[in-house]
Amino acid sequence: MTTGSASPEFVLEVIRDNHRHQCAFDPEADPSAELSFETSVAEWRDACDLVRTEKLGAALNEMWGIEVPAPAWREVLEPPEQRTLRDVCDLVAAHATR
């Protein structure tokens, strides 16, 4: 695996891959959802049957091996109808490596 900075595009691809895998075993996940930078956090949560902000931020920290504080997660996850995957991917990319 290549190491280095994680770009927002790389982060989005990982999110898309996770969604595809989740659809194979989670009946609440929406296989018809097409995730993009313009997808709202609310749509992403619905498509992937995700937990709410506090738990989601903690899960993303664990998944990516990063330590983004809860207030920073709230800024990119809330309000979910106005925030997008671009916001999430940019934050993760600023802290993560691949």
N, C-alpha and C positions, 0 to 999 in steps of 0.2 A: 504494500500500500504506500502511496506517495504521502509524504508528510510536508507540512508547510501551512501557510495561512488558509483558512477556510473562507472561500468567497461566498457572498449571498447566493449565487447560483448553485454552488455545491450544497449549501444548507438546504435550499429548496428541493434539490434532487433527493437528498436524504429523507426529507419530509414526505416527498412523493413515494419513495420506495417503502417507507414505513407504512404509509396509507395502503399501498397495494398489498403488502404482507398482512396487514391487519384485516383487510376485507376477506381474506381467506379463512379467518376463524372467528371474527366478531360479527354477529348478525346485525348489530346496531350500526356498523360502519357502512357508509354509502359508496358502493363501488362505481356509481355513475359520476361521482364528484371529480372534477378536474381542477386540481390545485395549481394556482399561479401566484405571482407576486400580488395580484389584485384581489385575491380571495380574502374576504374579511375573516378576522379571527372567529367571529360567530359562525360563519359558514364552515371554517376549518374544524371547529369544535363539533359541529353537527356531523360533518362528513366522517370524522374519525372517532366520534363518541368520546371526546376528551373531557377531563376533569376541569374544574374551575381554576381561576388565576393562581392562587397560592400553590396548589398542588401541581399545576401545570408548569409553573416556573421552576419549582424544585425538581420535577421530573426532567425538564429540559437541561437543567444544570447537571444532573446525574448522567443523562444520556450523552451529553457533549463533553463532560469532564471539565466544566467551567464553574465559576462561582459568581454569578450575577446576583446582586442583592434584590430582595423582593420589591422594593420601590421601582427599580429599573424594569423589572418584569411587568409591574402594573402599568407603567407608562406605555409599553408596547402591546399589552393584552387588553387594556381597558380604555374606553368602552369598546366592547368586542365588535359592535356593528360599524365602528369607525376605523379601527385598527386593521392592518392587513398583514399578510404573510411577509410582505416586503419589510415591515417594521420588525417582525420577529427574526427574519433571516439576517437583516443588517445587524441586529444586536448580537445574535449568536456568532456571526462571522467576525465581529469585532473582538471576540474573546476566544474563539475555538481554533484549533488546528485540525488538520486532516491527516 
